[in-house]
Amino acid sequence: MKLVKIFFIPLLLILSACSDDEKTIDINKNPEEISIAFFSALYNDKDLNKAAAVCVPKLSRIILHYRSAKAVGRHLFNLSYDKVKIRTEDTGVKVRQMFKSKAIITIYFDGQYNDNRVMDVKRLSLIQFDGRWYIDKILKDPF
């Protein structure tokens, strides 16, 4: 038993240190990836700080004010999910966005809430500052 403790506990510590969890979102990515990572941090990771890190300071303060990812989803986006798949609009706008400092991204949600399928669409306005993309505004519902 002592031999198991000697080898098993250090092995667990080593394996837990090799976790793939990203603690932050890479803000050097393109606007689509930033948008997906933002909503994934809120709905899948339930990490408010990770989501707020890719927002302009004004929006970041609003998001952090709610103190939980569930509250942000419910109040700011009027969306609640148990599990969700998030994707962007695929219309080939990447060439145009490489030369602009602003982008409007449409996000499609397809997920489950209380064993019911919930689908929705949201739009975000992103701005580029010093070569990095930040979420500037949550736009009104397009429909």
N, C-alpha and C positions, 0 to 999 in steps of 0.2 A: 504494500500500500504506500509506503514511504517513497519507493522508487517511482511509482506512478505520479505522486505529487511533485517530485523533483523534476520530472520531464514534462508532465502534462501542463502544469501552471505556466512555466515559461513559454511553452509552445502556444498557449492561448494568448498570452500577452503579445507575442511576436505577430501572430495572425491578426489580432485586433488592430495592431499598429499599421498593418498593410491595407487598411480599408480604402475603398475607391471613392468614398463620399467626398464630393467637392464642397468646400465650405463657402466658396464665393462663385459668382458667375463671371466668366471671362468677358470683360467689356470691350475687348478688341475684336469680337466677332461681328458678323453682319447683323443688321437690325432684326431680321427674321429670327435668328438664333437667340438674340437677346430677349425678344418677346416671348418665345417659347420657354426659355429658361426662367423668365420672370413668373409666368403662370404655373410652370412646373414647381417652382419653389413654393408658391402659395398653396396649390392644390394637392400636389403629390408629396413634396418634402415637408410641407407645413412649417417652412422656415421664413419667418417674417423679415429677419435681418438680411438674409440672402436676397430676397426680393427687393427690399428697400435700397440695397446697394447699387442697383442699376437705374435708379430714378433720380430726377433732379431733386435738389434739396426740398423744395416746397412739397412735392408729391411724396417724398420719403418721410417727411414729418407727418403727413396725413396718414400714411400707411402704418407707421410706428405708433401713432396715437391709438389705434384699435387694439393693440397688444396681443392679438392672435390672428393667425392666417384665416381661420374660420370666420372671424368677424369681418375681416377685410373682404373676403369673398361674398359674404352675405350683404354687407352694407355698400361697398363701393361698386361691386359688379353685379349684385343681385343674382349670384350664382352659388350654389352649394353642391359639392360633389363628394362622394365616397371614394370614387376612382374615376380618373378622366384621362382621355387621350387628347393631346393638343397638337394642332398642325396649323400651318400658315397657308395663305392663298398662294397658289403656284401659277403665276401668270407671266413670269419672265421679266420682272421689273428690276432685277438686280443690276443690269447695265446702267440704267438711269440713276439708280441710287448711289452708284460709286462716285458720281460727280456732284451729288447734292449733299447738303448738310442737314436735310430734313427728310423724314420718311413717314408714311402712314401705312401701318401694317394691319391686315385683317387676320384675326385668329379664329379658328374653328374648334369648338369643344364638342366632344362626344364622350359621355360618361354615364356613370350610375349614381343615383342618389335614392336611398331607401328602396332599393330593388326596382327602380324605374329608370328607364333610359332618358337622359336629358341631353339635348343638343342645343347649342347656342353659338352666336357669333359676336365678337367684340372687336373694336378697333382701337389702336394705340397710335399716338403721335410720338415719334422719336426724333431727337436732335443729336447732331454730331458735334462734339467739343473736344479739341485736341486729338482728333483721330479716334475718339471713343464714342460709342452710341449710348445715349441715356433716354429713358422713357420720360417724356415731357408731360403728356396729357392722356387722360382716358377720354376718348371721344364718345359722343352720343351714339346710341344704338342706331345702326344704319338702316334698320327696317322699321 
